[in-house]
């Protein structure tokens, strides 16, 4: 196995898919010879040519609209939106067209396409390069929303997304692009969508997280263990469709729950996890469900380290529910 960073695993996943299937195309702003802002597509144009990995105009709705047309005609497009913050001009194409085709055609057409985009803070990108908009898209039936947190999952989930018959929004936590490394199998393998990953076993508190918050929660759980509180840390990794049974089982195992994400709190994804647990297994709960999130403000330019949940804030929440 190769020891890769998360961004290298994404690149390896794209390369593997393109070698395996000539119908897989990669395109977006600066993804061709330059290899993308973060070098996720480095070397793909050289290997596969400009017909299969190419630059597009600066038009997000055009990028996604073209991908929909390609997918409806037998190709498997992987479109990159340079930053998730730039995806909103294509919002209608994603939620009103790509996500609705299977339903509106009575199952006659599917849209096997992937939209890759880096999201979240961690690189001091300011308010136009650091947003976490996953909740907008998780409100959309017909769409899948996937967020890896390890190199192994990044490649495996990406290959699964490319092979999926429906549109997948593949959100990549840019804070982890080069901050984590791990063993990644060579060649083709997949990680099933709609499955959870147990990061750490524990019997006292369940911590749900995803993306860049996974290593933050791991560190907080390690600190909690020093104080005698063992945490079950769960990486959700596919937000839509969610493994609801897996979430409920993990919540029941401890009776105490903390949910962590870097997006704003109000109408954030943590509210859905909290409601799911409250509606289905409230009798198992020994304490209130606590959310640790970003704040209900625009993402700040200079106060990123205060805005994003950190080890201290997560540990405080763990201690709060553990002592209830």
C-alpha positions in Angstrom: 0.0 0.0 0.0 1.1 3.6 -0.7 1.2 6.1 2.1 -0.7 9.1 0.7 -2.1 12.4 1.8 -5.8 13.0 1.2 -5.2 15.1 -1.9 -2.9 12.4 -3.3 -5.6 9.8 -2.6 -8.1 11.9 -4.6 -5.7 12.2 -7.5 -5.1 8.4 -7.3 -8.8 7.8 -7.3 -9.4 9.9 -10.4 -6.5 8.3 -12.2 -7.8 4.8 -11.3 -11.3 5.6 -12.5 -10.0 7.1 -15.8 -7.8 4.1 -16.5 -10.6 1.7 -15.8 -13.3 3.4 -17.8 -12.8 5.6 -20.9 -16.2 7.3 -20.3 -14.8 9.0 -17.1 -14.0 12.7 -17.8 -12.6 15.3 -15.5 -13.0 19.0 -16.0 -13.3 22.4 -14.3 -11.5 25.7 -13.8 -7.7 25.2 -14.1 -7.9 21.4 -13.6 -6.1 20.7 -16.9 -2.3 21.3 -17.4 -2.1 23.2 -14.1 -3.6 20.3 -12.1 -6.0 22.4 -10.1 -5.6 25.0 -7.3 -4.7 22.2 -4.9 -3.1 19.9 -7.5 -5.9 17.3 -7.2 -5.8 16.7 -10.9 -2.1 17.0 -11.4 -0.8 14.8 -14.2 -4.2 13.7 -15.5 -4.1 15.8 -18.7 -0.6 14.6 -19.5 -1.7 10.9 -19.1 -5.2 11.1 -20.6 -5.1 14.1 -23.0 -7.1 17.2 -23.1 -10.2 15.4 -24.4 -10.6 13.7 -21.0 -9.1 16.2 -18.5 -9.6 19.8 -19.5 -10.1 23.4 -18.4 -13.5 25.1 -18.6 -14.6 28.8 -18.7 -15.2 30.4 -15.3 -18.9 29.5 -15.3 -20.0 27.1 -12.5 -23.5 26.8 -13.9 -22.0 26.0 -17.3 -19.7 23.4 -15.7 -22.5 21.6 -14.0 -24.9 22.0 -16.8 -22.4 20.4 -19.2 -21.8 17.5 -16.8 -25.6 16.8 -16.7 -25.8 16.6 -20.4 -22.7 14.4 -20.6 -24.2 12.0 -17.9 -27.5 11.8 -19.7 -25.6 10.7 -22.8 -23.5 7.8 -21.4 -20.5 9.5 -20.0 -19.3 9.7 -16.4 -18.3 13.3 -15.8 -16.4 14.4 -12.7 -16.8 18.2 -12.5 -14.7 20.2 -10.2 -15.9 23.4 -8.6 -12.7 25.2 -7.5 -14.1 26.2 -4.1 -17.4 25.1 -2.6 -18.1 28.8 -2.0 -18.4 29.2 -5.8 -21.0 26.5 -6.3 -24.0 28.7 -5.8 -24.4 29.9 -9.4 -24.9 26.2 -10.2 -27.3 25.6 -7.4 -30.4 25.4 -9.6 -28.6 23.0 -12.0 -27.8 20.7 -9.1 -31.0 20.7 -7.1 -33.6 21.3 -9.8 -32.1 19.3 -12.7 -29.4 16.7 -11.8 -31.2 15.6 -8.6 -34.6 15.4 -10.2 -34.0 13.6 -13.5 -34.6 10.1 -12.2 -37.9 11.1 -10.6 -39.2 13.3 -13.4 -38.4 10.7 -16.1 -40.0 7.8 -14.1 -36.7 6.1 -13.9 -35.9 6.2 -17.6 -32.9 8.4 -17.1 -30.2 8.6 -14.4 -27.4 11.2 -14.0 -24.2 9.4 -13.1 -22.0 12.4 -12.4 -19.8 13.6 -9.5 -19.2 17.2 -8.5 -16.0 17.5 -6.5 -15.3 20.6 -4.5 -13.1 21.6 -1.5 -15.0 23.0 1.4 -14.6 24.4 4.9 -11.9 26.4 6.7 -8.4 25.6 7.7 -6.3 27.5 5.1 -7.1 31.1 6.2 -9.1 31.6 3.0 -11.6 34.2 4.4 -15.3 34.4 4.0 -15.3 33.5 0.2 -13.1 30.4 0.4 -14.0 28.8 3.7 -17.7 28.1 3.8 -19.4 24.7 4.7 -22.6 24.5 2.7 -23.4 20.8 3.1 -26.8 21.4 4.7 -28.1 23.2 1.6 -27.6 20.1 -0.5 -28.6 17.5 2.1 -32.1 19.0 1.8 -32.3 17.7 -1.8 -33.8 14.2 -2.5 -32.1 12.5 -5.4 -28.7 13.8 -4.5 -25.9 12.1 -2.6 -23.6 14.1 -0.4 -20.2 12.5 0.6 -17.4 13.9 2.8 -14.2 11.8 3.4 -11.8 12.4 6.2 -9.0 9.9 5.5 -6.9 9.1 2.4 -8.3 5.6 2.3 -11.9 6.8 2.4 -11.2 9.6 -0.1 -10.2 7.2 -2.8 -12.7 4.5 -2.0 -15.7 6.8 -1.6 -14.7 8.7 -4.8 -14.6 5.5 -6.8 -17.9 4.5 -5.4 -19.3 7.9 -6.3 -18.1 7.7 -9.8 -19.7 4.3 -10.3 -23.0 5.4 -8.7 -25.9 5.9 -11.1 -27.1 9.1 -9.4 -25.4 12.5 -8.9 -23.0 12.8 -6.0 -21.7 16.0 -4.4 -18.2 15.0 -3.2 -17.1 17.6 -0.6 -13.4 17.5 0.3 -12.2 19.0 3.6 -9.4 21.3 2.4 -8.0 21.5 5.9 -7.0 17.9 5.7 -5.7 17.8 2.1 -2.1 17.6 3.3 -2.6 17.4 7.1 -3.3 13.6 7.2 -1.6 10.7 5.6 -2.6 7.0 5.5 -2.3 3.7 3.7 -4.2 3.6 0.5 -4.6 0.3 -1.5 -3.3 0.4 -5.1 -5.8 -0.1 -7.9 -9.5 -0.2 -7.8 -11.6 -0.6 -4.5 -14.6 1.1 -3.2 -16.0 2.2 0.2 -19.8 1.8 0.3 -21.8 5.0 0.4 -24.3 5.5 3.2 -22.0 3.7 5.7 -20.5 5.0 9.0 -16.9 4.6 10.1 -16.0 3.9 13.7 -13.0 6.0 14.5 -12.6 5.1 18.2 -14.5 2.7 20.5 -15.9 4.0 23.8 -18.8 3.3 26.1 -19.5 6.6 27.8 -20.2 9.3 25.1 -20.9 9.1 21.4 -19.3 11.8 19.2 -20.7 12.2 15.7 -18.5 14.1 13.2 -17.3 14.3 9.6 -14.7 15.9 7.4 -12.1 18.1 9.1 -13.7 17.7 12.5 -12.8 14.0 12.7 -9.2 14.5 13.8 -10.3 17.3 16.1 -12.8 14.9 17.8 -10.2 12.2 18.0 -7.9 14.5 19.9 -10.7 15.6 22.2 -11.6 11.9 22.9 -8.0 11.1 23.8 -8.0 14.0 26.3 -11.4 12.8 27.7 -10.0 9.3 28.1 -7.2 10.7 30.4 -10.1 11.9 32.6 -11.8 8.5 32.6 -14.4 9.2 29.9 -14.3 6.9 26.9 -15.8 8.2 23.7 -17.2 6.3 20.7 -16.2 8.6 17.8 -18.2 8.0 14.6 -17.3 9.5 11.2 -20.6 9.9 9.3 -18.8 10.3 5.9 -22.0 10.0 3.8 -24.4 12.7 4.9 -27.1 11.9 2.3 -28.4 9.2 2.3 -27.5 8.8 5.9 -27.0 5.4 7.6 -29.8 6.2 10.1 -29.8 2.8 11.8 -26.1 3.1 12.3 -26.5 6.5 13.9 -29.3 5.2 16.3 -27.3 2.2 17.3 -24.2 4.3 18.1 -26.4 6.7 20.1 -28.0 3.9 22.1 -24.6 2.4 23.0 -23.7 5.2 25.3 -26.9 7.2 25.9 -24.9 10.5 25.6 -24.3 12.3 22.3 -22.2 15.2 21.0 -22.5 16.3 17.4 -19.7 18.3 15.8 -19.4 20.2 12.5 -17.8 23.5 11.4 -20.8 24.9 9.5 -23.1 27.3 11.4 -25.3 25.9 14.1 -28.7 27.2 12.9 -30.3 24.6 10.5 -26.9 22.9 10.4 -26.5 19.1 9.8 -26.1 18.5 13.5 -29.7 19.5 14.0 -30.8 16.6 11.8 -28.7 14.1 13.7 -30.1 15.4 17.0 -33.7 15.2 15.8 -33.3 11.7 14.4 -32.0 10.5 17.8 -34.7 12.5 19.8 -37.5 11.1 17.7 -36.4 7.5 17.7 -34.5 6.6 20.8 -35.0 9.4 23.4 -35.6 6.7 26.0 -32.0 5.7 25.8 -30.6 9.2 26.3 -29.1 10.0 29.7 -28.2 13.7 28.9 -29.2 16.4 26.4 -27.7 16.1 22.9 -25.0 18.8 22.6 -23.9 20.4 19.3 -20.4 21.9 18.8 -20.4 24.0 15.6 -19.2 27.1 13.8 -21.0 30.3 14.7 -24.0 31.9 13.0 -21.9 34.5 11.3 -20.0 34.8 8.0 -16.8 33.0 8.1 -14.2 35.4 9.5 -11.0 36.5 7.8 -8.7 36.7 10.7 -10.5 34.8 13.5 -10.6 31.4 11.8 -9.1 29.7 14.8 -11.9 31.0 17.0 -14.7 30.2 14.5 -13.8 26.6 13.8 -14.6 24.0 16.6 -11.4 23.0 18.3 -10.3 20.3 20.7 -11.1 22.4 23.7 -14.7 23.1 22.7 -15.4 19.5 21.9 -13.8 18.3 25.1 -16.0 20.8 27.1 -19.1 19.3 25.4 -18.0 15.7 26.1 -17.5 16.6 29.8 -20.8 18.3 30.0 -22.9 15.3 28.7 -20.7 12.8 30.7 -21.4 14.6 34.0 -25.1 15.2 33.4 
